[in-house]
Amino acid sequence: MTIVERAGRRSWRCSLGAMALIALAMPVLAAGASEITFRKPVMRWLWGGLGFHNSEATMLPIMSDEFRDERVLKTFREIAPTYSRVFAGYADWTKGMMDSFADYYDLTFRQAGTTLYMVPGRFPYVDKEFDARRHFDAIAANCAYLVKERKLTKLRYYAIANELSAGNVCAWLCRQGKMDLYREYCELMYLAFKRQGLDIGLQTADGSCGSGIENTIWATKNVDEFTDTYCWHHYEYAGKPGDRSIWDNVYTNVARLVQAAGRCEKRLSLGEFGYQGRSSVERRGYGSGVMRDDGNFSFRHPEDQAVGALVQVEMAFAAMNAGAVSAVHWTMFDYPDPFLREDGDSAAEKARYDVVRFSGHGLTMRYNKCGLIRWNDDDHDYSARDGLYTMGYAAKFFRKGGRILPYETADADLRAAAITNPDGSATFAVLNWGGAKDLRVVSEQKIAKPLRVYLYDSAQPPRNAFNDLQPCARLVTAKDNSFSVALPPKSLVFLTTDYVDRTPSAVAGVRAENGRLVWNACGDAEHVYYRVFSGGRQIASTVALSCALKGDGPFVVKSVDRWGNVEK
């Protein structure tokens, strides 16, 4: 976001790098009022989707049925992100674990049409015995099995090393001065995919934060012939919620890399982003310091997670406006607590052993609690963090295939993003870091029907015991493609015409069997999950056809469709 002056007025504007728009003079508004304008430029950039790093995609064998059906699958299907990053594509991947990954894909990514960006969370140490060609040929062969045999057609992107790591050390390749070796490896991977006939493009350099910017620029000059899309990661450590530096850091750096990629006629993906909100001293260790710590701001400061959730979506909006093709929040779900890497005789022990081997580099010692959903088996805590209620709708509405609408405003407290879809629907999102205000929204995009309003108020987060996203608060009707909405302090509002107003089909056959409540499958083509009630009180949300029997009834099961409509 930049500041421009015109006719004595200061105006904030967002646009794609060199495609900066001419800021318009804003009208004088009443106290407590503000205005934002969404433009429709001639040249609009395509958006490839906002999503998450889905660590759990390789952890299906260790999930309980309850956690899988009532939290993981239910939350994924409700949000239906159209772009995701996964730890996948290992050279030594076993067929059993590849099939488990494919099973998870069938339950989630296939239904949402999610494009996947794969990266192995670990890379072998490059010793004298390392056979690079055999290593990359094995990766290509495993990917070919998934694509050709298991029909995982959305495996679209691959990075050979997470954040240029090797030997399980972050940035090893660049820190050891082995970027020429990295180029050689990219070529070997490119040729291996080509020999297998796979349409899987390389993302380079998958670097993180400050040094990752220079590595990505280096890649545009040295690895372009093998690169499909450029990639960079960004984490905010120092900024506090509401600090303008957070937006500026993301926007400025993404715009710089977008322009560098554009000179190669390529796009730039924000392959990971997150809000850590901790000092360099805190980063040296948390608690005992025994395990490597990837806890984010909401984990470290649960008392302030309501405003931290606004920062998470602010970073996504900055990347969108700066011209990124896609963005990935780290992560959708927590990792489970770390455990020892050892094989065993029982099925449970063997499942854990395989999960540790093929879930990146973290389950042995990394304490990763950055998810929108907690994974705490000890306390049976699978509740949502407040980021679910900001990032959930951001990923749901800002899906791939849309086009970005840049915006202008004279209000320095506002951050925003907007998109139009091929079907003519549009979504506008406005984040307000300031005080309460009445906001007038002006759109150059035609608004064809009333907008549904979804509100996140950090003073009263819309927390739900079953991790259901907040319901539509009301409808707003536009006149001459403009409308007004009231914004509480430190709040976020989504306004969208991306919905169909309908009533899902009724769920039949609700009955008690063997201590569980069961029902018949809903045949509605738009069905996503079930909400279960006992005596009018909700007791579960699930994708399964049964749940624990709680309460005395009467029991009712309702279908929820992909637009959030609930059976009456």
C-alpha positions as CSV (number, residue, x, y, z in Angstrom):
1,M,0.0,0.0,0.0
2,T,1.4,3.4,-0.9
3,I,0.4,7.0,-0.2
4,V,-0.2,9.5,-3.0
5,E,-1.2,13.1,-2.9
6,R,-3.8,14.8,-5.1
7,A,-5.5,18.1,-4.6
8,G,-4.2,18.4,-1.1
9,R,-5.7,15.0,-0.1
10,R,-3.9,11.9,1.1
11,S,-5.2,8.7,-0.5
12,W,-4.2,5.1,0.1
13,R,-4.2,2.8,-2.9
14,C,-3.4,-0.9,-3.7
15,S,-2.5,-2.2,-7.1
16,L,-0.3,-4.6,-9.0
17,G,3.3,-3.4,-9.2
18,A,3.7,-1.2,-12.3
19,M,-0.1,-1.2,-12.9
20,A,-0.6,1.5,-10.3
21,L,-4.0,3.2,-10.6
22,I,-4.6,6.9,-10.4
23,A,-5.9,7.7,-7.0
24,L,-9.2,9.7,-7.0
25,A,-9.9,12.6,-4.7
26,M,-12.3,11.3,-2.0
27,P,-15.4,13.1,-1.0
28,V,-15.7,14.8,2.4
29,L,-17.5,12.4,4.7
30,A,-19.3,12.8,8.0
31,A,-17.5,12.0,11.3
32,G,-17.3,8.3,11.9
33,A,-17.9,7.6,8.2
34,S,-15.5,6.3,5.5
35,E,-15.5,5.2,1.9
36,I,-13.7,2.6,-0.2
37,T,-13.8,2.2,-4.0
38,F,-13.1,-1.1,-5.8
39,R,-11.8,-0.6,-9.3
40,K,-12.2,-2.7,-12.4
41,P,-9.0,-2.1,-14.5
42,V,-8.7,-3.1,-18.1
43,M,-5.9,-5.5,-17.2
44,R,-6.9,-7.7,-14.3
45,W,-4.8,-10.5,-12.9
46,L,-6.0,-14.0,-12.3
47,W,-6.0,-15.4,-8.8
48,G,-5.0,-19.0,-8.2
49,G,-6.5,-19.4,-4.7
50,L,-5.9,-18.9,-1.0
51,G,-5.4,-22.0,1.0
52,F,-3.3,-23.7,3.7
53,H,-0.4,-26.0,4.3
54,N,-2.2,-29.3,5.0
55,S,0.2,-31.2,7.1
56,E,-2.5,-33.6,8.1
57,A,-2.7,-35.0,4.5
58,T,0.0,-37.5,5.4
59,M,-1.3,-38.2,9.0
60,L,-4.6,-40.0,8.2
61,P,-3.4,-43.3,9.9
62,I,-3.1,-41.7,13.3
63,M,-6.4,-39.7,13.4
64,S,-9.2,-40.9,15.6
65,D,-12.5,-41.3,13.8
66,E,-14.0,-38.4,15.8
67,F,-11.1,-36.0,15.0
68,R,-11.2,-37.1,11.3
69,D,-14.9,-36.8,10.7
70,E,-16.0,-34.0,13.0
71,R,-13.0,-31.7,12.7
72,V,-10.6,-32.4,9.8
73,L,-12.9,-33.5,7.0
74,K,-15.8,-31.4,8.2
75,T,-13.7,-28.2,8.4
76,F,-11.9,-28.8,5.1
77,R,-15.2,-29.5,3.2
78,E,-16.9,-26.4,4.7
79,I,-14.1,-24.1,3.6
80,A,-13.2,-26.1,0.4
81,P,-9.9,-24.2,-0.3
82,T,-8.9,-24.4,-3.9
83,Y,-5.1,-24.2,-3.4
84,S,-3.1,-26.1,-0.8
85,R,0.5,-27.0,0.0
86,V,1.4,-30.5,1.2
87,F,4.4,-32.4,2.3
88,A,4.6,-35.0,-0.4
89,G,6.7,-36.4,-3.2
90,Y,9.3,-38.4,-1.2
91,A,11.9,-40.5,-3.0
92,D,11.5,-43.3,-0.5
93,W,7.7,-43.0,-0.1
94,T,6.2,-46.4,0.5
95,K,3.2,-47.6,-1.5
96,G,1.2,-47.9,1.7
97,M,1.8,-44.3,2.7
98,M,1.2,-43.1,-0.9
99,D,-2.1,-44.9,-0.8
100,S,-2.9,-43.3,2.5
101,F,-2.1,-39.8,1.1
102,A,-4.3,-40.7,-1.9
103,D,-7.1,-41.7,0.4
104,Y,-7.0,-38.3,2.1
105,Y,-6.9,-36.6,-1.3
106,D,-10.1,-38.5,-2.3
107,L,-11.8,-37.3,0.9
108,T,-10.8,-33.6,0.6
109,F,-8.9,-32.1,-2.3
110,R,-10.7,-34.1,-5.0
111,Q,-14.1,-32.8,-3.8
112,A,-12.9,-29.2,-3.7
113,G,-10.9,-29.2,-6.9
114,T,-7.9,-28.2,-4.9
115,T,-4.7,-27.5,-6.8
116,L,-1.7,-29.0,-4.8
117,Y,1.8,-27.7,-4.4
118,M,4.0,-30.5,-3.1
119,V,7.3,-30.3,-1.3
120,P,9.1,-32.9,0.7
121,G,9.6,-31.7,4.2
122,R,13.0,-33.2,4.3
123,F,15.9,-33.7,1.9
124,P,18.7,-36.2,2.3
125,Y,22.1,-35.1,3.3
126,V,24.2,-34.6,0.2
127,D,27.1,-37.0,1.0
128,K,29.4,-38.9,-1.3
129,E,26.9,-41.7,-1.6
130,F,24.0,-39.5,-2.7
131,D,22.9,-40.4,-6.2
132,A,20.9,-37.3,-7.4
133,R,19.5,-38.7,-10.6
134,R,18.3,-41.9,-8.9
135,H,16.7,-39.7,-6.1
136,F,14.8,-37.5,-8.5
137,D,13.8,-40.4,-10.8
138,A,12.3,-42.1,-7.7
139,I,10.3,-39.0,-6.9
140,A,8.9,-38.8,-10.4
141,A,8.0,-42.5,-10.4
142,N,6.1,-42.1,-7.2
143,C,4.3,-39.0,-8.5
144,A,3.5,-40.9,-11.7
145,Y,1.8,-43.7,-9.6
146,L,-0.3,-41.1,-7.8
147,V,-1.3,-39.3,-11.0
148,K,-1.7,-42.2,-13.3
149,E,-2.9,-45.0,-11.0
150,R,-4.7,-43.1,-8.2
151,K,-5.8,-40.3,-10.5
152,L,-4.5,-37.4,-8.4
153,T,-4.8,-35.0,-11.3
154,K,-4.4,-31.8,-9.2
155,L,-0.7,-32.5,-8.3
156,R,0.4,-29.5,-10.2
157,Y,3.5,-28.0,-8.5
158,Y,6.6,-29.3,-6.8
159,A,9.6,-27.8,-5.0
160,I,12.6,-30.0,-4.6
161,A,13.6,-28.7,-1.1
162,N,11.6,-27.0,1.6
163,E,13.2,-23.6,2.1
164,L,16.3,-24.7,0.3
165,S,17.0,-27.3,2.9
166,A,19.2,-30.4,2.7
167,G,20.2,-32.8,5.5
168,N,17.2,-31.5,7.4
169,V,18.7,-28.1,7.9
170,C,16.8,-25.0,6.8
171,A,18.5,-23.1,3.9
172,W,21.5,-25.5,3.8
173,L,21.9,-25.2,0.1
174,C,22.3,-21.4,0.1
175,R,24.2,-21.2,3.4
176,Q,26.7,-23.7,2.2
177,G,27.2,-21.8,-1.1
178,K,25.7,-24.6,-3.1
179,M,23.2,-22.8,-5.3
180,D,24.8,-24.2,-8.4
181,L,24.0,-27.6,-7.0
182,Y,20.4,-26.5,-6.4
183,R,20.2,-25.5,-10.1
184,E,21.5,-28.9,-11.1
185,Y,18.9,-30.6,-8.9
186,C,16.1,-28.6,-10.4
187,E,17.2,-29.6,-13.9
188,L,17.3,-33.3,-12.9
189,M,13.8,-33.0,-11.4
190,Y,12.5,-31.2,-14.4
191,L,13.8,-33.9,-16.7
192,A,12.5,-36.7,-14.5
193,F,9.0,-35.3,-14.6
194,K,9.3,-34.9,-18.3
195,R,10.4,-38.6,-18.8
196,Q,7.3,-39.6,-16.8
197,G,5.0,-37.4,-18.9
198,L,3.8,-35.5,-15.9
199,D,2.5,-31.9,-16.0
200,I,4.1,-31.0,-12.7
201,G,5.8,-27.6,-12.7
202,L,8.7,-26.6,-10.4
203,Q,8.3,-23.8,-7.9
204,T,11.6,-22.1,-7.1
205,A,13.3,-21.2,-4.9
206,D,10.8,-21.8,-2.0
207,G,12.9,-19.5,0.2
208,S,11.9,-17.9,3.4
209,C,11.8,-14.3,4.6
210,G,14.6,-11.8,3.9
211,S,17.2,-14.1,2.4
212,G,14.5,-15.9,0.5
213,I,13.8,-12.8,-1.5
214,E,17.3,-12.7,-2.8
215,N,17.2,-16.5,-3.5
216,T,14.0,-16.1,-5.4
217,I,15.5,-13.3,-7.5
218,W,18.6,-15.4,-8.1
219,A,16.3,-18.2,-9.3
220,T,14.7,-15.9,-11.9
221,K,18.2,-15.3,-13.4
222,N,19.6,-18.9,-13.1
223,V,16.8,-21.5,-12.9
224,D,14.1,-19.9,-15.2
225,E,14.2,-22.6,-17.9
226,F,13.1,-25.2,-15.4
227,T,10.7,-23.1,-13.4
228,D,6.9,-23.0,-13.7
229,T,6.2,-20.5,-10.9
230,Y,8.4,-18.6,-8.5
231,C,7.8,-19.0,-4.7
232,W,8.6,-17.2,-1.5
233,H,7.6,-17.5,2.1
234,H,7.0,-14.7,4.6
235,Y,6.5,-14.6,8.4
236,E,5.9,-11.6,10.5
237,Y,7.8,-11.6,13.8
238,A,8.1,-8.1,15.1
239,G,4.9,-6.2,14.2
240,K,2.0,-5.9,16.6
241,P,-1.6,-6.3,15.5
242,G,-2.6,-3.1,13.7
243,D,0.9,-2.0,12.8
244,R,1.0,-0.7,9.2
245,S,4.5,-2.3,8.9
246,I,2.9,-5.7,8.5
247,W,0.9,-4.8,5.4
248,D,3.8,-2.8,4.0
249,N,6.3,-5.6,4.5
250,V,4.1,-8.2,2.7
251,Y,2.9,-5.9,0.0
252,T,6.2,-4.4,-0.9
253,N,8.2,-7.6,-1.0
254,V,5.5,-9.6,-2.9
255,A,5.2,-6.7,-5.4
256,R,9.0,-6.7,-5.9
257,L,9.0,-10.5,-6.5
258,V,6.0,-10.3,-8.8
259,Q,7.8,-7.8,-11.0
260,A,11.0,-10.0,-11.0
261,A,8.9,-13.1,-11.9
262,G,7.0,-11.0,-14.5
263,R,10.2,-10.2,-16.3
264,C,10.4,-14.0,-17.0
265,E,6.7,-14.1,-17.9
266,K,6.0,-16.1,-14.8
267,R,3.9,-15.7,-11.6
268,L,4.9,-15.5,-7.9
269,S,3.2,-17.6,-5.2
270,L,3.4,-16.8,-1.5
271,G,4.1,-20.4,-0.7
272,E,3.9,-20.0,3.1
273,F,2.9,-17.1,5.4
274,G,2.1,-16.7,9.0
275,Y,2.0,-14.3,12.0
276,Q,4.4,-15.3,14.7
277,G,4.5,-12.0,16.5
278,R,7.5,-12.7,18.7
279,S,10.9,-11.2,19.3
280,S,14.2,-12.6,18.3
281,V,14.8,-13.5,22.0
282,E,11.5,-15.5,22.1
283,R,12.5,-17.3,18.9
284,R,15.5,-18.8,20.6
285,G,13.3,-21.1,22.6
286,Y,9.9,-21.4,24.2
287,G,9.3,-23.1,27.5
288,S,12.0,-25.6,28.1
289,G,13.6,-25.1,24.7
290,V,13.7,-28.9,24.3
291,M,11.8,-28.9,21.0
292,R,12.0,-26.7,18.0
293,D,9.0,-24.3,18.3
294,D,6.6,-23.3,15.5
295,G,3.9,-21.9,17.7
296,N,2.3,-18.8,16.2
297,F,0.9,-15.6,17.7
298,S,-2.4,-17.1,18.7
299,F,-0.8,-20.1,20.4
300,R,1.7,-17.9,22.3
301,H,-0.8,-15.1,23.2
302,P,-4.3,-16.8,23.4
303,E,-5.6,-13.7,25.3
304,D,-4.9,-11.7,22.1
305,Q,-5.7,-14.2,19.4
306,A,-8.9,-12.3,18.4
307,V,-6.8,-9.5,17.0
308,G,-4.1,-11.8,15.9
309,A,-6.7,-13.5,13.6
310,L,-7.1,-10.1,11.8
311,V,-3.3,-10.0,11.1
312,Q,-3.5,-13.5,9.5
313,V,-6.1,-12.3,6.9
314,E,-4.4,-8.9,6.5
315,M,-1.3,-10.7,5.2
316,A,-3.3,-12.7,2.7
317,F,-5.0,-9.5,1.4
318,A,-1.7,-7.8,1.0
319,A,-0.4,-10.6,-1.1
320,M,-3.5,-10.6,-3.3
321,N,-3.3,-6.9,-3.9
322,A,0.4,-7.1,-4.7
323,G,-0.2,-9.5,-7.5
324,A,0.6,-13.0,-6.1
325,V,-1.0,-15.8,-8.0
326,S,-1.7,-17.8,-4.8
327,A,-1.0,-17.8,-1.0
328,V,-0.7,-20.5,1.6
329,H,-1.3,-20.0,5.3
330,W,0.8,-22.2,7.7
331,T,-1.2,-24.2,8.7
332,M,-4.8,-25.5,8.6
333,F,-4.5,-27.9,11.5
334,D,-1.9,-28.3,14.2
335,Y,0.6,-31.1,14.2
336,P,-0.1,-33.6,16.9
337,D,2.4,-33.5,19.8
338,P,5.8,-34.8,18.8
339,F,6.7,-38.4,19.5
340,L,9.6,-40.7,19.1
341,R,10.6,-42.2,15.7
342,E,10.6,-45.9,16.2
343,D,9.0,-48.9,14.6
344,G,7.0,-51.5,16.5
345,D,4.9,-54.6,16.4
346,S,1.4,-53.2,16.8
347,A,-0.6,-51.6,14.0
348,A,-0.7,-48.3,16.0
349,E,3.1,-48.3,16.4
350,K,3.7,-49.0,12.8
351,A,1.2,-46.3,11.7
352,R,3.0,-43.7,13.9
353,Y,6.4,-44.8,12.5
354,D,5.2,-44.3,8.9
355,V,3.6,-41.0,9.7
356,V,6.8,-39.7,11.3
357,R,8.8,-40.8,8.2
358,F,6.5,-39.1,5.7
359,S,5.1,-36.0,7.4
360,G,8.0,-33.6,6.7
361,H,10.8,-33.0,9.1
362,G,8.8,-32.1,12.2
363,L,7.1,-34.8,14.1
364,T,10.1,-36.0,16.0
365,M,10.9,-32.7,17.7
366,R,9.0,-29.9,16.2
367,Y,6.3,-28.4,18.4
368,N,4.0,-27.1,15.6
369,K,0.9,-25.4,16.9
370,C,0.1,-22.9,14.1
371,G,-3.2,-24.4,12.9
372,L,-6.7,-22.9,12.7
373,I,-7.8,-26.1,14.5
374,R,-6.0,-27.5,17.6
375,W,-4.8,-31.1,17.6
376,N,-4.5,-32.0,21.3
377,D,-5.2,-35.7,21.9
378,D,-4.2,-35.6,25.6
379,D,-7.0,-33.1,26.5
380,H,-9.3,-34.2,23.6
381,D,-9.2,-30.5,22.5
382,Y,-9.9,-30.1,18.8
383,S,-11.4,-26.6,19.0
384,A,-10.8,-23.7,16.7
385,R,-8.6,-20.8,17.1
386,D,-10.1,-17.4,16.2
387,G,-8.2,-17.5,12.9
388,L,-10.7,-20.0,11.6
389,Y,-13.4,-17.3,11.5
390,T,-11.2,-14.9,9.4
391,M,-9.1,-17.2,7.3
392,G,-12.0,-19.7,6.8
393,Y,-14.1,-17.3,4.8
394,A,-11.1,-15.8,3.1
395,A,-10.1,-19.2,1.6
396,K,-13.7,-20.1,0.9
397,F,-14.5,-16.9,-1.1
398,F,-11.2,-16.0,-2.6
399,R,-10.9,-19.2,-4.6
400,K,-9.0,-19.9,-7.8
401,G,-10.2,-18.7,-11.2
402,G,-11.3,-15.2,-10.0
403,R,-9.9,-11.8,-10.9
404,I,-8.7,-9.3,-8.4
405,L,-10.4,-5.9,-8.0
406,P,-7.8,-3.3,-6.6
407,Y,-9.1,-0.7,-4.2
408,E,-8.6,2.9,-3.1
409,T,-9.5,4.6,0.2
410,A,-8.5,7.7,2.1
411,D,-8.9,5.8,5.4
412,A,-5.5,4.5,6.6
413,D,-7.2,2.1,9.0
414,L,-8.7,0.0,6.2
415,R,-7.3,-3.0,4.5
416,A,-9.3,-4.8,1.8
417,A,-9.5,-7.3,-1.0
418,A,-12.1,-8.1,-3.7
419,I,-12.6,-10.7,-6.4
420,T,-15.0,-11.4,-9.2
421,N,-15.7,-15.0,-10.4
422,P,-16.5,-16.4,-13.9
423,D,-20.1,-16.8,-12.9
424,G,-20.4,-13.0,-12.3
425,S,-20.5,-13.2,-8.5
426,A,-18.2,-11.0,-6.4
427,T,-16.8,-10.9,-2.9
428,F,-15.6,-7.8,-1.0
429,A,-13.7,-8.0,2.3
430,V,-12.8,-5.0,4.4
431,L,-10.7,-5.1,7.6
432,N,-11.0,-2.1,9.9
433,W,-8.2,-1.5,12.4
434,G,-9.7,1.8,13.5
435,G,-12.8,2.8,15.5
436,A,-16.4,2.1,14.7
437,K,-17.5,3.6,11.4
438,D,-20.1,3.6,8.7
439,L,-18.5,2.5,5.5
440,R,-19.7,3.3,2.0
441,V,-18.5,0.8,-0.6
442,V,-18.4,1.8,-4.2
443,S,-17.8,-0.9,-6.9
444,E,-17.0,-0.6,-10.6
445,Q,-18.0,-4.3,-10.8
446,K,-21.8,-4.8,-11.3
447,I,-23.5,-6.2,-8.1
448,A,-26.4,-8.2,-9.4
449,K,-28.1,-9.3,-6.2
450,P,-28.2,-8.7,-2.4
451,L,-24.9,-9.4,-0.7
452,R,-24.6,-11.7,2.2
453,V,-22.7,-10.2,5.2
454,Y,-20.4,-12.3,7.4
455,L,-18.9,-10.4,10.3
456,Y,-15.9,-11.0,12.5
457,D,-15.8,-8.7,15.5
458,S,-12.6,-9.1,17.5
459,A,-14.4,-7.9,20.6
460,Q,-16.9,-10.8,20.3
461,P,-15.3,-13.5,18.2
462,P,-18.0,-15.8,16.7
463,R,-16.6,-18.9,18.4
464,N,-18.5,-22.2,17.8
465,A,-18.1,-25.4,19.8
466,F,-18.2,-27.5,16.7
467,N,-15.9,-25.2,14.6
468,D,-18.8,-24.1,12.3
469,L,-18.1,-20.9,10.4
470,Q,-20.2,-17.9,11.5
471,P,-23.6,-17.6,9.8
472,C,-24.7,-14.8,7.5
473,A,-25.5,-11.9,9.7
474,R,-27.8,-10.1,7.2
475,L,-28.3,-9.1,3.6
476,V,-27.2,-5.8,2.1
477,T,-28.7,-4.5,-1.2
478,A,-26.6,-2.3,-3.5
479,K,-28.0,0.7,-5.3
480,D,-26.0,1.8,-8.4
481,N,-23.3,-0.7,-7.4
482,S,-22.7,0.9,-4.0
483,F,-23.8,0.1,-0.5
484,S,-23.1,0.9,3.2
485,V,-22.1,-1.3,6.1
486,A,-21.4,-0.6,9.8
487,L,-17.9,-1.7,10.9
488,P,-17.1,-2.3,14.6
489,P,-13.6,-1.4,15.8
490,K,-11.0,-4.0,14.9
491,S,-13.3,-6.0,12.8
492,L,-13.5,-7.8,9.4
493,V,-16.5,-8.1,7.1
494,F,-17.1,-10.2,4.1
495,L,-19.8,-9.2,1.6
496,T,-20.6,-11.6,-1.2
497,T,-22.9,-12.5,-4.0
498,D,-21.1,-15.8,-4.3
499,Y,-24.0,-17.9,-3.0
500,V,-27.2,-19.7,-4.0
501,D,-30.3,-19.2,-1.7
502,R,-31.8,-22.7,-1.4
503,T,-33.0,-25.3,1.1
504,P,-30.9,-28.5,1.4
505,S,-32.7,-31.8,1.2
506,A,-34.0,-33.4,4.4
507,V,-32.1,-36.1,6.2
508,A,-34.1,-39.2,6.9
509,G,-33.8,-42.3,9.0
510,V,-32.5,-40.8,12.2
511,R,-32.3,-43.5,14.8
512,A,-30.3,-44.9,17.8
513,E,-28.2,-48.1,17.2
514,N,-25.7,-49.6,19.6
515,G,-25.3,-46.5,21.6
516,R,-24.9,-44.2,18.6
517,L,-27.1,-41.9,16.7
518,V,-27.2,-42.9,13.0
519,W,-29.0,-41.6,9.9
520,N,-29.3,-42.2,6.1
521,A,-27.0,-40.4,3.7
522,C,-28.2,-37.1,2.3
523,G,-28.6,-37.4,-1.5
524,D,-28.3,-33.6,-2.1
525,A,-25.6,-32.9,-4.7
526,E,-24.6,-29.8,-2.8
527,H,-24.4,-31.4,0.6
528,V,-21.3,-30.8,2.7
529,Y,-21.8,-31.9,6.3
530,Y,-24.4,-32.6,9.0
531,R,-25.4,-30.7,12.1
532,V,-26.8,-32.9,14.8
533,F,-29.3,-31.6,17.5
534,S,-30.7,-33.1,20.7
535,G,-33.6,-31.3,22.2
536,G,-32.9,-28.3,20.0
537,R,-29.3,-28.1,21.2
538,Q,-26.5,-28.8,18.8
539,I,-24.3,-31.8,19.8
540,A,-22.1,-32.4,16.7
541,S,-21.1,-31.4,13.2
542,T,-19.8,-34.2,11.1
543,V,-19.3,-35.7,7.7
544,A,-20.1,-39.2,9.0
545,L,-23.4,-41.0,9.1
546,S,-23.3,-41.4,12.9
547,C,-22.1,-39.7,16.1
548,A,-22.1,-40.3,19.8
549,L,-25.5,-40.4,21.4
550,K,-25.8,-37.4,23.7
551,G,-28.9,-36.0,25.5
552,D,-32.4,-37.4,25.6
553,G,-33.7,-36.1,22.3
554,P,-35.7,-35.5,20.3
555,F,-32.8,-35.9,17.8
556,V,-32.7,-34.0,14.5
557,V,-30.0,-34.1,11.8
558,K,-29.8,-31.3,9.3
559,S,-27.8,-31.0,6.0
560,V,-25.5,-28.0,5.4
561,D,-24.7,-27.3,1.8
562,R,-21.7,-25.6,0.2
563,W,-23.1,-22.1,0.5
564,G,-23.9,-22.5,4.2
565,N,-27.6,-23.1,3.7
566,V,-29.1,-25.3,6.4
567,E,-32.0,-27.6,6.2
568,K,-35.1,-26.0,7.8
